[in-house]
Amino acid sequence: MKTAIIGASGYSGEELVRILSTHPDVTLAAVTSRSLAGQKVADVMPALRHKVGELEFTASDPAELAASSEIDVFFLALPHGVASEFADPLYQAGKTVIDLSADFRLGSTRIYEEYYGQPHPAPHLLEAAQYVVPELADEKWKSTSLIACPGCYPTSIQIALAPLLKAGLVSPKGIVINSCSAVSGAGRKVAEDFIFCERNESMKAYALPTHRHVPEIEEQLEKAAFADCIVQFSPHLAPMSRGIVTTIVAKAKTGIEQLYATWDKAYADKPFVAVLPSGTFPDTKNVKGTNRADIAAVYDPRTDNFVISSVIDNLVKGASGQAVQIMNLKFGFEETAGLL
């Protein structure tokens, strides 16, 4: 099966090139970037030169790509707003579109405009799009051809919390979430906050109290809880290249044994979720470069809270790896194909 990456000059795009160029069941047929058009992928990403051969970056025209009869699956590694310019014609042409942007993650055009500062670029596609965390989504999503890949923070949160809310083991009220993300989560850009001397040996909170992922987090947790779920989410920028660590405080409605039994049941046949023993604290270094989420929890009898920890690689399970996992499941490949 032939695949294409639209917008491959950023970190998520580069990660997609790495994964798809070694995937046993697909061929990476096209890699686009308006800024890198005409350059060899091997020259821009020399670590992959032994995998990408003579493949070149090409310019990206949505109509031309939609007219291609050779490519089956398109990964959109583009900014919000821009992704829809490609998603619309590709979807209308019957292609499978896996979108890593935020354009199809929210069900409300009003909330999209509130958090992203512009009208939704393709509201007519919202009903067709499916939001997919592979470990949590209903099997029905496989019939769709427009798929919204979750954000990195929401992935780390939902994998840990959604099964517990669904089972009624934690209260949907008063949930406090703190997440620390690697600098690569901000994308490949030159800005003072992200240069080495500013970030090395330094951490800070940002985008408080309404980070753009808040509505996505709340919308998905409410679906799991079948109840309103307003969370306090505080993101932090950490001095590391890749990874997210999330700590969740939620009011317990059962014992720690039942929490673990629920996790064990939910993830018994899920190869990319590792449930660690209570008292073990997940570490980002152990998931670096993998599509895995490590989760663990402890109970605090003083406050009657569960304190839940979750770690992922923001570029893999938080973006490109999860997108490939979705492709694998949709097309009947091994779920782990091409992924660690």
CORGIJO-V662936 format. One record per pair of residues at least 6 apart in sequence whose C-alpha atoms are under 6 Angstrom apart, sorted by the first residue. I is the first residue (numbers start at 1). J is the second residue. If there is no record, write none. Layout:
i,j
I,J
I,J
This chain:
i,j
1,26
2,26
2,27
2,28
2,29
2,71
2,72
3,28
3,29
3,71
3,72
3,73
3,74
4,28
4,29
4,30
4,31
4,74
5,31
5,74
5,75
6,32
6,76
6,77
7,32
7,33
7,77
7,78
8,14
8,33
10,188
12,315
12,320
13,77
16,320
19,338
21,28
21,51
23,338
31,57
32,57
32,58
32,59
32,60
33,57
33,59
34,59
37,57
37,58
37,59
38,57
38,58
39,56
39,57
40,56
41,55
41,56
42,49
62,86
66,89
66,90
66,93
72,95
73,96
74,97
75,98
75,99
76,99
76,100
77,100
79,101
80,101
80,102
80,103
81,121
96,145
97,145
97,146
98,147
99,148
99,149
100,149
104,148
105,148
109,120
113,119
115,212
129,146
129,147
130,147
130,148
131,148
142,330
152,314
152,318
154,217
156,310
162,224
165,224
165,225
166,224
166,225
169,253
169,254
170,251
170,252
170,253
171,251
172,229
175,231
175,249
175,250
176,231
176,232
176,248
176,249
177,232
177,233
177,247
177,248
178,233
178,234
178,235
178,246
178,247
179,235
179,236
179,245
179,246
180,235
180,236
180,237
180,238
180,244
180,245
181,237
181,238
181,244
182,238
182,240
182,241
182,242
182,243
183,241
184,241
184,242
199,239
200,239
203,237
203,238
204,236
204,237
205,235
205,236
206,236
218,229
222,228
222,229
243,284
243,312
243,313
243,314
244,311
244,312
244,314
245,310
245,311
246,309
246,310
247,308
247,309
248,307
248,308
249,306
249,307
250,305
250,306
251,305
252,304
252,305
252,306
272,292
273,292
273,293
273,294
274,294
275,295
276,295
276,296
278,296
278,297
278,298
282,294
284,311
287,312
287,313
288,313
290,340
291,316
291,317
291,321
291,340
293,311
293,312
294,310
294,311
295,309
295,310
296,308
296,309
297,307
297,308
298,306
298,307
299,306
325,335
328,335
329,335
